[in-house]
Amino acid sequence: MKIHAVTIDTTNPQKLAAWWSEALRIAVGNDYGQIVQLAASPAVPPFQFQKVEDVPTQRNRVHVDLRTPDLDGETKRLAGLGATVVQKFELPQIRYTTLADPDGNKFDLVQE
């Protein structure tokens, strides 16, 4: 098997896909109305955004971890795009920041 896509439920797939497109620096590839997909990228698995009527507000059980060589700079850039910094972690073996996208979906940004 291969991963088809990481799917994120949202009430507005076009808006959230545009945000993630800018955040990941990957163009929107396909807009099928109910589902919007980012273009293929060798850097990340396929992302798509699916329209649902009711978005769950409970804690994410699955989230994406993104790696960056510039944790502070990338955190600042994403916050400038509308992400919310949830918490910063500085452990002896790893440094990362948990953020939330404009829909409240949490993801981690990890220092390389």
Backbone atoms as SQL, in Angstrom:
CREATE TABLE atoms (id INTEGER PRIMARY KEY, chain TEXT, resi INTEGER, resn TEXT, atom TEXT, x REAL, y REAL, z REAL);
INSERT INTO atoms VALUES
  (1, 'A', 1, 'MET', 'N', 0.834, -1.182, 0.000),
  (2, 'A', 1, 'MET', 'CA', 0.000, 0.000, 0.000),
  (3, 'A', 1, 'MET', 'C', 0.880, 1.247, 0.000),
  (4, 'A', 2, 'LYS', 'N', 0.288, 2.338, -0.474),
  (5, 'A', 2, 'LYS', 'CA', 0.937, 3.646, -0.452),
  (6, 'A', 2, 'LYS', 'C', -0.059, 4.653, 0.098),
  (7, 'A', 3, 'ILE', 'N', 0.441, 5.709, 0.692),
  (8, 'A', 3, 'ILE', 'CA', -0.440, 6.764, 1.196),
  (9, 'A', 3, 'ILE', 'C', -1.063, 7.489, 0.014),
  (10, 'A', 4, 'HIS', 'N', -2.381, 7.582, 0.005),
  (11, 'A', 4, 'HIS', 'CA', -3.090, 8.350, -1.023),
  (12, 'A', 4, 'HIS', 'C', -3.025, 9.833, -0.677),
  (13, 'A', 5, 'ALA', 'N', -3.362, 10.174, 0.582),
  (14, 'A', 5, 'ALA', 'CA', -3.344, 11.575, 0.997),
  (15, 'A', 5, 'ALA', 'C', -3.546, 11.679, 2.499),
  (16, 'A', 6, 'VAL', 'N', -3.067, 12.764, 3.056),
  (17, 'A', 6, 'VAL', 'CA', -3.431, 13.181, 4.407),
  (18, 'A', 6, 'VAL', 'C', -4.643, 14.080, 4.209),
  (19, 'A', 7, 'THR', 'N', -5.794, 13.670, 4.742),
  (20, 'A', 7, 'THR', 'CA', -7.041, 14.398, 4.531),
  (21, 'A', 7, 'THR', 'C', -7.421, 15.156, 5.791),
  (22, 'A', 8, 'ILE', 'N', -7.732, 16.422, 5.622),
  (23, 'A', 8, 'ILE', 'CA', -8.138, 17.271, 6.736),
  (24, 'A', 8, 'ILE', 'C', -9.572, 17.710, 6.483),
  (25, 'A', 9, 'ASP', 'N', -10.455, 17.420, 7.440),
  (26, 'A', 9, 'ASP', 'CA', -11.853, 17.828, 7.341),
  (27, 'A', 9, 'ASP', 'C', -11.983, 19.310, 7.688),
  (28, 'A', 10, 'THR', 'N', -12.848, 19.998, 6.949),
  (29, 'A', 10, 'THR', 'CA', -13.039, 21.436, 7.141),
  (30, 'A', 10, 'THR', 'C', -14.377, 21.853, 6.548),
  (31, 'A', 11, 'THR', 'N', -14.913, 22.942, 7.031),
  (32, 'A', 11, 'THR', 'CA', -16.145, 23.465, 6.439),
  (33, 'A', 11, 'THR', 'C', -15.855, 24.293, 5.197),
  (34, 'A', 12, 'ASN', 'N', -14.593, 24.708, 4.994),
  (35, 'A', 12, 'ASN', 'CA', -14.228, 25.525, 3.843),
  (36, 'A', 12, 'ASN', 'C', -12.916, 25.001, 3.239),
  (37, 'A', 13, 'PRO', 'N', -12.993, 23.967, 2.386),
  (38, 'A', 13, 'PRO', 'CA', -11.766, 23.368, 1.866),
  (39, 'A', 13, 'PRO', 'C', -10.920, 24.315, 1.018),
  (40, 'A', 14, 'GLN', 'N', -11.531, 25.210, 0.284),
  (41, 'A', 14, 'GLN', 'CA', -10.759, 26.136, -0.542),
  (42, 'A', 14, 'GLN', 'C', -9.904, 27.063, 0.325),
  (43, 'A', 15, 'LYS', 'N', -10.505, 27.600, 1.376),
  (44, 'A', 15, 'LYS', 'CA', -9.794, 28.529, 2.259),
  (45, 'A', 15, 'LYS', 'C', -8.659, 27.819, 3.004),
  (46, 'A', 16, 'LEU', 'N', -8.933, 26.645, 3.561),
  (47, 'A', 16, 'LEU', 'CA', -7.901, 25.954, 4.327),
  (48, 'A', 16, 'LEU', 'C', -6.813, 25.419, 3.399),
  (49, 'A', 17, 'ALA', 'N', -7.172, 24.952, 2.213),
  (50, 'A', 17, 'ALA', 'CA', -6.164, 24.498, 1.248),
  (51, 'A', 17, 'ALA', 'C', -5.255, 25.663, 0.848),
  (52, 'A', 18, 'ALA', 'N', -5.822, 26.849, 0.671),
  (53, 'A', 18, 'ALA', 'CA', -5.010, 28.021, 0.323),
  (54, 'A', 18, 'ALA', 'C', -4.025, 28.338, 1.439),
  (55, 'A', 19, 'TRP', 'N', -4.472, 28.213, 2.694),
  (56, 'A', 19, 'TRP', 'CA', -3.573, 28.480, 3.828),
  (57, 'A', 19, 'TRP', 'C', -2.429, 27.472, 3.845),
  (58, 'A', 20, 'TRP', 'N', -2.759, 26.174, 3.761),
  (59, 'A', 20, 'TRP', 'CA', -1.721, 25.138, 3.777),
  (60, 'A', 20, 'TRP', 'C', -0.829, 25.247, 2.546),
  (61, 'A', 21, 'SER', 'N', -1.370, 25.656, 1.417),
  (62, 'A', 21, 'SER', 'CA', -0.576, 25.849, 0.212),
  (63, 'A', 21, 'SER', 'C', 0.520, 26.881, 0.463),
  (64, 'A', 22, 'GLU', 'N', 0.141, 27.964, 1.086),
  (65, 'A', 22, 'GLU', 'CA', 1.128, 28.997, 1.407),
  (66, 'A', 22, 'GLU', 'C', 2.082, 28.528, 2.500),
  (67, 'A', 23, 'ALA', 'N', 1.551, 27.850, 3.505),
  (68, 'A', 23, 'ALA', 'CA', 2.390, 27.381, 4.610),
  (69, 'A', 23, 'ALA', 'C', 3.452, 26.389, 4.130),
  (70, 'A', 24, 'LEU', 'N', 3.046, 25.447, 3.269),
  (71, 'A', 24, 'LEU', 'CA', 3.965, 24.413, 2.785),
  (72, 'A', 24, 'LEU', 'C', 4.699, 24.816, 1.510),
  (73, 'A', 25, 'ARG', 'N', 4.300, 25.970, 0.948),
  (74, 'A', 25, 'ARG', 'CA', 4.881, 26.437, -0.317),
  (75, 'A', 25, 'ARG', 'C', 4.660, 25.409, -1.433),
  (76, 'A', 26, 'ILE', 'N', 3.433, 24.891, -1.482),
  (77, 'A', 26, 'ILE', 'CA', 3.016, 23.936, -2.502),
  (78, 'A', 26, 'ILE', 'C', 1.725, 24.476, -3.115),
  (79, 'A', 27, 'ALA', 'N', 1.645, 24.512, -4.420),
  (80, 'A', 27, 'ALA', 'CA', 0.464, 25.044, -5.096),
  (81, 'A', 27, 'ALA', 'C', -0.751, 24.148, -4.888),
  (82, 'A', 28, 'VAL', 'N', -1.926, 24.748, -4.997),
  (83, 'A', 28, 'VAL', 'CA', -3.160, 23.960, -5.031),
  (84, 'A', 28, 'VAL', 'C', -3.179, 23.246, -6.372),
  (85, 'A', 29, 'GLY', 'N', -3.422, 21.931, -6.351),
  (86, 'A', 29, 'GLY', 'CA', -3.389, 21.149, -7.576),
  (87, 'A', 29, 'GLY', 'C', -4.753, 20.961, -8.199),
  (88, 'A', 30, 'ASN', 'N', -5.722, 20.505, -7.406),
  (89, 'A', 30, 'ASN', 'CA', -7.060, 20.214, -7.915),
  (90, 'A', 30, 'ASN', 'C', -8.104, 20.725, -6.944),
  (91, 'A', 31, 'ASP', 'N', -9.165, 21.310, -7.502),
  (92, 'A', 31, 'ASP', 'CA', -10.295, 21.758, -6.694),
  (93, 'A', 31, 'ASP', 'C', -11.540, 21.089, -7.260),
  (94, 'A', 32, 'TYR', 'N', -12.028, 20.080, -6.535),
  (95, 'A', 32, 'TYR', 'CA', -13.213, 19.347, -6.955),
  (96, 'A', 32, 'TYR', 'C', -14.462, 19.836, -6.232),
  (97, 'A', 33, 'GLY', 'N', -14.381, 20.999, -5.599),
  (98, 'A', 33, 'GLY', 'CA', -15.519, 21.543, -4.868),
  (99, 'A', 33, 'GLY', 'C', -15.581, 21.004, -3.448),
  (100, 'A', 34, 'GLN', 'N', -15.877, 19.736, -3.308),
  (101, 'A', 34, 'GLN', 'CA', -15.957, 19.110, -1.985),
  (102, 'A', 34, 'GLN', 'C', -14.578, 18.722, -1.452),
  (103, 'A', 35, 'ILE', 'N', -13.630, 18.508, -2.357),
  (104, 'A', 35, 'ILE', 'CA', -12.269, 18.130, -1.989),
  (105, 'A', 35, 'ILE', 'C', -11.296, 18.995, -2.776),
  (106, 'A', 36, 'VAL', 'N', -10.322, 19.568, -2.073),
  (107, 'A', 36, 'VAL', 'CA', -9.268, 20.354, -2.709),
  (108, 'A', 36, 'VAL', 'C', -7.941, 19.678, -2.375),
  (109, 'A', 37, 'GLN', 'N', -7.128, 19.453, -3.396),
  (110, 'A', 37, 'GLN', 'CA', -5.847, 18.784, -3.208),
  (111, 'A', 37, 'GLN', 'C', -4.701, 19.736, -3.506),
  (112, 'A', 38, 'LEU', 'N', -3.630, 19.612, -2.706),
  (113, 'A', 38, 'LEU', 'CA', -2.413, 20.333, -3.042),
  (114, 'A', 38, 'LEU', 'C', -1.698, 19.567, -4.140),
  (115, 'A', 39, 'ALA', 'N', -0.862, 20.253, -4.905),
  (116, 'A', 39, 'ALA', 'CA', -0.105, 19.628, -5.985),
  (117, 'A', 39, 'ALA', 'C', 0.880, 18.612, -5.408),
  (118, 'A', 40, 'ALA', 'N', 1.285, 17.679, -6.223),
  (119, 'A', 40, 'ALA', 'CA', 2.269, 16.678, -5.806),
  (120, 'A', 40, 'ALA', 'C', 3.575, 17.372, -5.444),
  (121, 'A', 41, 'SER', 'N', 4.244, 16.836, -4.426),
  (122, 'A', 41, 'SER', 'CA', 5.505, 17.401, -3.960),
  (123, 'A', 41, 'SER', 'C', 6.412, 16.276, -3.479),
  (124, 'A', 42, 'PRO', 'N', 7.695, 16.333, -3.811),
  (125, 'A', 42, 'PRO', 'CA', 8.604, 15.317, -3.288),
  (126, 'A', 42, 'PRO', 'C', 8.908, 15.526, -1.800),
  (127, 'A', 43, 'ALA', 'N', 8.563, 16.699, -1.261),
  (128, 'A', 43, 'ALA', 'CA', 8.909, 17.035, 0.120),
  (129, 'A', 43, 'ALA', 'C', 7.912, 16.525, 1.155),
  (130, 'A', 44, 'VAL', 'N', 6.633, 16.441, 0.803),
  (131, 'A', 44, 'VAL', 'CA', 5.604, 16.044, 1.771),
  (132, 'A', 44, 'VAL', 'C', 4.621, 15.084, 1.116),
  (133, 'A', 45, 'PRO', 'N', 3.919, 14.275, 1.925),
  (134, 'A', 45, 'PRO', 'CA', 2.897, 13.410, 1.338),
  (135, 'A', 45, 'PRO', 'C', 1.752, 14.264, 0.796),
  (136, 'A', 46, 'PRO', 'N', 0.909, 13.688, -0.061),
  (137, 'A', 46, 'PRO', 'CA', -0.210, 14.456, -0.604),
  (138, 'A', 46, 'PRO', 'C', -1.154, 14.945, 0.499),
  (139, 'A', 47, 'PHE', 'N', -1.578, 16.194, 0.394),
  (140, 'A', 47, 'PHE', 'CA', -2.541, 16.782, 1.329),
  (141, 'A', 47, 'PHE', 'C', -3.817, 17.071, 0.566),
  (142, 'A', 48, 'GLN', 'N', -4.972, 16.793, 1.205),
  (143, 'A', 48, 'GLN', 'CA', -6.247, 17.210, 0.631),
  (144, 'A', 48, 'GLN', 'C', -7.175, 17.661, 1.746),
  (145, 'A', 49, 'PHE', 'N', -8.129, 18.494, 1.372),
  (146, 'A', 49, 'PHE', 'CA', -9.030, 19.129, 2.319),
  (147, 'A', 49, 'PHE', 'C', -10.448, 18.810, 1.889),
  (148, 'A', 50, 'GLN', 'N', -11.195, 18.193, 2.791),
  (149, 'A', 50, 'GLN', 'CA', -12.513, 17.656, 2.471),
  (150, 'A', 50, 'GLN', 'C', -13.599, 18.423, 3.202),
  (151, 'A', 51, 'LYS', 'N', -14.629, 18.826, 2.475),
  (152, 'A', 51, 'LYS', 'CA', -15.736, 19.574, 3.072),
  (153, 'A', 51, 'LYS', 'C', -16.601, 18.650, 3.924),
  (154, 'A', 52, 'VAL', 'N', -16.833, 19.076, 5.166),
  (155, 'A', 52, 'VAL', 'CA', -17.753, 18.398, 6.073),
  (156, 'A', 52, 'VAL', 'C', -18.646, 19.465, 6.691),
  (157, 'A', 53, 'GLU', 'N', -19.812, 19.057, 7.134),
  (158, 'A', 53, 'GLU', 'CA', -20.745, 20.015, 7.750),
  (159, 'A', 53, 'GLU', 'C', -20.335, 20.384, 9.168),
  (160, 'A', 54, 'ASP', 'N', -19.916, 19.403, 9.940),
  (161, 'A', 54, 'ASP', 'CA', -19.539, 19.626, 11.337),
  (162, 'A', 54, 'ASP', 'C', -18.110, 19.164, 11.558),
  (163, 'A', 55, 'VAL', 'N', -17.228, 20.100, 11.852),
  (164, 'A', 55, 'VAL', 'CA', -15.836, 19.770, 12.134),
  (165, 'A', 55, 'VAL', 'C', -15.714, 19.425, 13.615),
  (166, 'A', 56, 'PRO', 'N', -15.159, 18.261, 13.936),
  (167, 'A', 56, 'PRO', 'CA', -14.991, 17.913, 15.347),
  (168, 'A', 56, 'PRO', 'C', -14.102, 18.936, 16.053),
  (169, 'A', 57, 'THR', 'N', -14.439, 19.241, 17.283),
  (170, 'A', 57, 'THR', 'CA', -13.657, 20.221, 18.036),
  (171, 'A', 57, 'THR', 'C', -12.804, 19.566, 19.117),
  (172, 'A', 58, 'GLN', 'N', -12.819, 18.247, 19.166),
  (173, 'A', 58, 'GLN', 'CA', -11.992, 17.550, 20.147),
  (174, 'A', 58, 'GLN', 'C', -10.549, 17.526, 19.685),
  (175, 'A', 59, 'ARG', 'N', -9.683, 17.064, 20.561),
  (176, 'A', 59, 'ARG', 'CA', -8.253, 16.988, 20.275),
  (177, 'A', 59, 'ARG', 'C', -7.993, 16.102, 19.061),
  (178, 'A', 60, 'ASN', 'N', -7.021, 16.519, 18.217),
  (179, 'A', 60, 'ASN', 'CA', -6.601, 15.691, 17.086),
  (180, 'A', 60, 'ASN', 'C', -6.037, 14.374, 17.607),
  (181, 'A', 61, 'ARG', 'N', -6.428, 13.280, 17.011),
  (182, 'A', 61, 'ARG', 'CA', -5.821, 11.997, 17.358),
  (183, 'A', 61, 'ARG', 'C', -4.635, 11.707, 16.448),
  (184, 'A', 62, 'VAL', 'N', -4.593, 12.331, 15.302),
  (185, 'A', 62, 'VAL', 'CA', -3.479, 12.219, 14.367),
  (186, 'A', 62, 'VAL', 'C', -3.094, 13.637, 13.970),
  (187, 'A', 63, 'HIS', 'N', -1.806, 13.897, 13.890),
  (188, 'A', 63, 'HIS', 'CA', -1.376, 15.213, 13.441),
  (189, 'A', 63, 'HIS', 'C', -0.110, 15.068, 12.603),
  (190, 'A', 64, 'VAL', 'N', 0.230, 16.114, 11.891),
  (191, 'A', 64, 'VAL', 'CA', 1.398, 16.141, 11.024),
  (192, 'A', 64, 'VAL', 'C', 2.560, 16.771, 11.774),
  (193, 'A', 65, 'ASP', 'N', 3.747, 16.176, 11.640),
  (194, 'A', 65, 'ASP', 'CA', 4.989, 16.772, 12.130),
  (195, 'A', 65, 'ASP', 'C', 5.789, 17.208, 10.913),
  (196, 'A', 66, 'LEU', 'N', 6.181, 18.474, 10.895),
  (197, 'A', 66, 'LEU', 'CA', 6.971, 19.034, 9.802),
  (198, 'A', 66, 'LEU', 'C', 8.351, 19.394, 10.333),
  (199, 'A', 67, 'ARG', 'N', 9.383, 19.082, 9.561),
  (200, 'A', 67, 'ARG', 'CA', 10.759, 19.324, 9.984),
  (201, 'A', 67, 'ARG', 'C', 11.294, 20.575, 9.298),
  (202, 'A', 68, 'THR', 'N', 12.076, 21.381, 10.038),
  (203, 'A', 68, 'THR', 'CA', 12.646, 22.608, 9.485),
  (204, 'A', 68, 'THR', 'C', 14.028, 22.871, 10.095),
  (205, 'A', 69, 'PRO', 'N', 14.938, 23.460, 9.324),
  (206, 'A', 69, 'PRO', 'CA', 16.226, 23.837, 9.899),
  (207, 'A', 69, 'PRO', 'C', 16.160, 25.142, 10.706),
  (208, 'A', 70, 'ASP', 'N', 15.056, 25.893, 10.565),
  (209, 'A', 70, 'ASP', 'CA', 14.913, 27.186, 11.241),
  (210, 'A', 70, 'ASP', 'C', 13.585, 27.229, 12.000),
  (211, 'A', 71, 'LEU', 'N', 13.548, 26.595, 13.155),
  (212, 'A', 71, 'LEU', 'CA', 12.316, 26.492, 13.935),
  (213, 'A', 71, 'LEU', 'C', 11.743, 27.861, 14.283),
  (214, 'A', 72, 'ASP', 'N', 12.574, 28.753, 14.783),
  (215, 'A', 72, 'ASP', 'CA', 12.076, 30.068, 15.202),
  (216, 'A', 72, 'ASP', 'C', 11.566, 30.885, 14.020),
  (217, 'A', 73, 'GLY', 'N', 12.325, 30.904, 12.934),
  (218, 'A', 73, 'GLY', 'CA', 11.917, 31.669, 11.757),
  (219, 'A', 73, 'GLY', 'C', 10.646, 31.116, 11.120),
  (220, 'A', 74, 'GLU', 'N', 10.564, 29.789, 11.023),
  (221, 'A', 74, 'GLU', 'CA', 9.394, 29.175, 10.405),
  (222, 'A', 74, 'GLU', 'C', 8.159, 29.328, 11.306),
  (223, 'A', 75, 'THR', 'N', 8.342, 29.248, 12.604),
  (224, 'A', 75, 'THR', 'CA', 7.235, 29.467, 13.540),
  (225, 'A', 75, 'THR', 'C', 6.691, 30.880, 13.369),
  (226, 'A', 76, 'LYS', 'N', 7.588, 31.841, 13.276),
  (227, 'A', 76, 'LYS', 'CA', 7.179, 33.238, 13.092),
  (228, 'A', 76, 'LYS', 'C', 6.448, 33.420, 11.767),
  (229, 'A', 77, 'ARG', 'N', 6.958, 32.801, 10.689),
  (230, 'A', 77, 'ARG', 'CA', 6.318, 32.920, 9.371),
  (231, 'A', 77, 'ARG', 'C', 4.912, 32.337, 9.392),
  (232, 'A', 78, 'LEU', 'N', 4.757, 31.143, 9.978),
  (233, 'A', 78, 'LEU', 'CA', 3.444, 30.502, 10.021),
  (234, 'A', 78, 'LEU', 'C', 2.463, 31.287, 10.893),
  (235, 'A', 79, 'ALA', 'N', 2.949, 31.830, 11.996),
  (236, 'A', 79, 'ALA', 'CA', 2.086, 32.665, 12.838),
  (237, 'A', 79, 'ALA', 'C', 1.642, 33.903, 12.066),
  (238, 'A', 80, 'GLY', 'N', 2.526, 34.458, 11.249),
  (239, 'A', 80, 'GLY', 'CA', 2.178, 35.604, 10.421),
  (240, 'A', 80, 'GLY', 'C', 1.116, 35.270, 9.377),
  (241, 'A', 81, 'LEU', 'N', 1.054, 33.981, 8.973),
  (242, 'A', 81, 'LEU', 'CA', 0.031, 33.539, 8.026),
  (243, 'A', 81, 'LEU', 'C', -1.302, 33.231, 8.702),
  (244, 'A', 82, 'GLY', 'N', -1.298, 33.199, 10.046),
  (245, 'A', 82, 'GLY', 'CA', -2.552, 32.943, 10.753),
  (246, 'A', 82, 'GLY', 'C', -2.557, 31.717, 11.637),
  (247, 'A', 83, 'ALA', 'N', -1.423, 31.015, 11.730),
  (248, 'A', 83, 'ALA', 'CA', -1.344, 29.883, 12.664),
  (249, 'A', 83, 'ALA', 'C', -1.270, 30.419, 14.089),
  (250, 'A', 84, 'THR', 'N', -1.684, 29.591, 15.037),
  (251, 'A', 84, 'THR', 'CA', -1.604, 29.937, 16.453),
  (252, 'A', 84, 'THR', 'C', -0.537, 29.075, 17.104),
  (253, 'A', 85, 'VAL', 'N', 0.369, 29.695, 17.845),
  (254, 'A', 85, 'VAL', 'CA', 1.353, 28.930, 18.597),
  (255, 'A', 85, 'VAL', 'C', 0.656, 28.392, 19.836),
  (256, 'A', 86, 'VAL', 'N', 0.635, 27.069, 19.975),
  (257, 'A', 86, 'VAL', 'CA', -0.032, 26.417, 21.102),
  (258, 'A', 86, 'VAL', 'C', 0.946, 26.232, 22.260),
  (259, 'A', 87, 'GLN', 'N', 2.127, 25.688, 21.941),
  (260, 'A', 87, 'GLN', 'CA', 3.108, 25.439, 22.997),
  (261, 'A', 87, 'GLN', 'C', 4.476, 25.194, 22.369),
  (262, 'A', 88, 'LYS', 'N', 5.520, 25.626, 23.069),
  (263, 'A', 88, 'LYS', 'CA', 6.897, 25.388, 22.631),
  (264, 'A', 88, 'LYS', 'C', 7.534, 24.377, 23.573),
  (265, 'A', 89, 'PHE', 'N', 8.318, 23.464, 22.999),
  (266, 'A', 89, 'PHE', 'CA', 8.965, 22.410, 23.775),
  (267, 'A', 89, 'PHE', 'C', 10.470, 22.465, 23.537),
  (268, 'A', 90, 'GLU', 'N', 11.233, 22.457, 24.616),
  (269, 'A', 90, 'GLU', 'CA', 12.688, 22.434, 24.544),
  (270, 'A', 90, 'GLU', 'C', 13.162, 21.295, 25.424),
  (271, 'A', 91, 'LEU', 'N', 13.338, 20.131, 24.815),
  (272, 'A', 91, 'LEU', 'CA', 13.802, 18.951, 25.529),
  (273, 'A', 91, 'LEU', 'C', 15.272, 18.737, 25.200),
  (274, 'A', 92, 'PRO', 'N', 15.998, 17.971, 26.021),
  (275, 'A', 92, 'PRO', 'CA', 17.425, 17.770, 25.716),
  (276, 'A', 92, 'PRO', 'C', 17.670, 17.182, 24.317),
  (277, 'A', 93, 'GLN', 'N', 16.797, 16.302, 23.857),
  (278, 'A', 93, 'GLN', 'CA', 17.028, 15.614, 22.587),
  (279, 'A', 93, 'GLN', 'C', 16.252, 16.193, 21.405),
  (280, 'A', 94, 'ILE', 'N', 15.286, 17.085, 21.659),
  (281, 'A', 94, 'ILE', 'CA', 14.468, 17.609, 20.563),
  (282, 'A', 94, 'ILE', 'C', 13.878, 18.963, 20.953),
  (283, 'A', 95, 'ARG', 'N', 13.695, 19.791, 19.937),
  (284, 'A', 95, 'ARG', 'CA', 13.081, 21.105, 20.118),
  (285, 'A', 95, 'ARG', 'C', 11.977, 21.223, 19.077),
  (286, 'A', 96, 'TYR', 'N', 10.749, 21.542, 19.523),
  (287, 'A', 96, 'TYR', 'CA', 9.640, 21.667, 18.578),
  (288, 'A', 96, 'TYR', 'C', 8.566, 22.590, 19.121),
  (289, 'A', 97, 'THR', 'N', 7.689, 23.019, 18.198),
  (290, 'A', 97, 'THR', 'CA', 6.586, 23.907, 18.548),
  (291, 'A', 97, 'THR', 'C', 5.295, 23.293, 18.031),
  (292, 'A', 98, 'THR', 'N', 4.271, 23.264, 18.872),
  (293, 'A', 98, 'THR', 'CA', 2.938, 22.847, 18.437),
  (294, 'A', 98, 'THR', 'C', 2.178, 24.091, 18.026),
  (295, 'A', 99, 'LEU', 'N', 1.606, 24.038, 16.821),
  (296, 'A', 99, 'LEU', 'CA', 0.815, 25.144, 16.288),
  (297, 'A', 99, 'LEU', 'C', -0.555, 24.622, 15.901),
  (298, 'A', 100, 'ALA', 'N', -1.465, 25.537, 15.608),
  (299, 'A', 100, 'ALA', 'CA', -2.789, 25.191, 15.086),
  (300, 'A', 100, 'ALA', 'C', -3.021, 26.028, 13.835),
  (301, 'A', 101, 'ASP', 'N', -3.561, 25.379, 12.798),
  (302, 'A', 101, 'ASP', 'CA', -3.883, 26.110, 11.567),
  (303, 'A', 101, 'ASP', 'C', -5.137, 26.957, 11.819),
  (304, 'A', 102, 'PRO', 'N', -5.589, 27.764, 10.856),
  (305, 'A', 102, 'PRO', 'CA', -6.753, 28.624, 11.091),
  (306, 'A', 102, 'PRO', 'C', -8.043, 27.884, 11.469),
  (307, 'A', 103, 'ASP', 'N', -8.145, 26.584, 11.148),
  (308, 'A', 103, 'ASP', 'CA', -9.307, 25.780, 11.557),
  (309, 'A', 103, 'ASP', 'C', -9.115, 25.130, 12.921),
  (310, 'A', 104, 'GLY', 'N', -7.939, 25.299, 13.527),
  (311, 'A', 104, 'GLY', 'CA', -7.665, 24.712, 14.833),
  (312, 'A', 104, 'GLY', 'C', -7.003, 23.341, 14.787),
  (313, 'A', 105, 'ASN', 'N', -6.639, 22.844, 13.588),
  (314, 'A', 105, 'ASN', 'CA', -5.942, 21.562, 13.468),
  (315, 'A', 105, 'ASN', 'C', -4.511, 21.724, 13.948),
  (316, 'A', 106, 'LYS', 'N', -4.116, 20.922, 14.909),
  (317, 'A', 106, 'LYS', 'CA', -2.772, 21.035, 15.477),
  (318, 'A', 106, 'LYS', 'C', -1.755, 20.283, 14.627),
  (319, 'A', 107, 'PHE', 'N', -0.551, 20.852, 14.582),
  (320, 'A', 107, 'PHE', 'CA', 0.588, 20.212, 13.929),
  (321, 'A', 107, 'PHE', 'C', 1.853, 20.653, 14.648),
  (322, 'A', 108, 'ASP', 'N', 2.914, 19.866, 14.487),
  (323, 'A', 108, 'ASP', 'CA', 4.187, 20.185, 15.147),
  (324, 'A', 108, 'ASP', 'C', 5.216, 20.604, 14.117),
  (325, 'A', 109, 'LEU', 'N', 6.002, 21.561, 14.497),
  (326, 'A', 109, 'LEU', 'CA', 7.145, 22.010, 13.714),
  (327, 'A', 109, 'LEU', 'C', 8.379, 21.624, 14.507),
  (328, 'A', 110, 'VAL', 'N', 9.235, 20.766, 13.922),
  (329, 'A', 110, 'VAL', 'CA', 10.369, 20.168, 14.632),
  (330, 'A', 110, 'VAL', 'C', 11.675, 20.711, 14.071),
  (331, 'A', 111, 'GLN', 'N', 12.578, 21.113, 14.963),
  (332, 'A', 111, 'GLN', 'CA', 13.911, 21.588, 14.565),
  (333, 'A', 111, 'GLN', 'C', 14.724, 20.418, 14.047),
  (334, 'A', 112, 'GLU', 'N', 15.335, 20.569, 12.848),
  (335, 'A', 112, 'GLU', 'CA', 16.210, 19.527, 12.298),
  (336, 'A', 112, 'GLU', 'C', 17.467, 19.423, 13.120);
